[in-house]
Amino acid sequence: MIETGLKDKVVIVTGAARGIGKATARHFAAEGSRVASWDVHEGTAESGGLFQQVNVADAGSVETALAEVEDRWGSPYVLVNNAGILRDGQLVKVKESAVMGVLTDEQFDAVIAVNLKGVFVCTRAIASHMIAAAAGGVILNASSVVGLYGNFGQTNYIAAKSGVIGMTKVWARELGRYGIRVNAVAPGFIATDMIKSVPPKILQTMQDHTPIGRLGQPEDVANAYLWLASNAASFITGSVLSVDGGAVTGT
């Protein structure tokens, strides 16, 4: 049995009101961690934990929530940058040689704000506190397999998720000297509420592109976050772990 070393550690999980974030917060709480669940939507705390409504793209909102966490438990040891949204659309949509629509500035900016800037804002704030505490730490960022190979109709999403991979590698270099490890997780097609809302035909296509033959569950990704944060992964930093059932292979 692996000793995770996460008991009593302070953990912040963004996008934790539901789906992967909720499962991740629950997994850390089960290890005895002190979990602060952040989300712009309403939600509930895990056992013994704290839920805070936070806009990850707003530095003031992040700093206010972080101050409350530190007052209660001390400096964070783990940050899971899981918050994300979708605003899909083709760059230029054409029908019968006529332009029917474009990916709007609003669609692009909304996704970049949460999925890319939010990761930057949270990491900048929390890494500063980790360094000051001089106790090391772990930062885990949500990318996506589509950030590795692209996907139709997701210019904004892929720009953000590819950017997250780049920032992960930069921060691994910059923060390693302080004992802070930084890694990314790249989920494939995961059965969250967001995915379940797509038409059945597209869901079947997603499953067909996954060699294991099923959609992932939020717990599959939560397990990856937990392992990367644990002592078992103490020599891993700057890496991107695909949790996709082989979806990249299956494309």
Buried (B, 14 or more C-beta within 10 A) or exposed (E): EEEBBBEEBBBBBBBBBBBBBBBBBBBBBBBEBBBBBBBBEEBEBBEEBBBBEBBBBBBEBBEEBBEEBBEEBBBBBBBBBBBBBBBBBBEEEEEEEEEEEEBEEEBBEBBBBBBBBBBBBBBEBBBEBBBEBEBBBBBBBBBBBBBBEEBEEBBBBBBBBBBBBEBBBEBBEEBEEBBBBBBBBBBBBBBBEBBEEEEEEEBEEBBEBBEEEEBBBBBBBBBBBBBBBBEBBEEBBBBBBBBBBBBBEBE
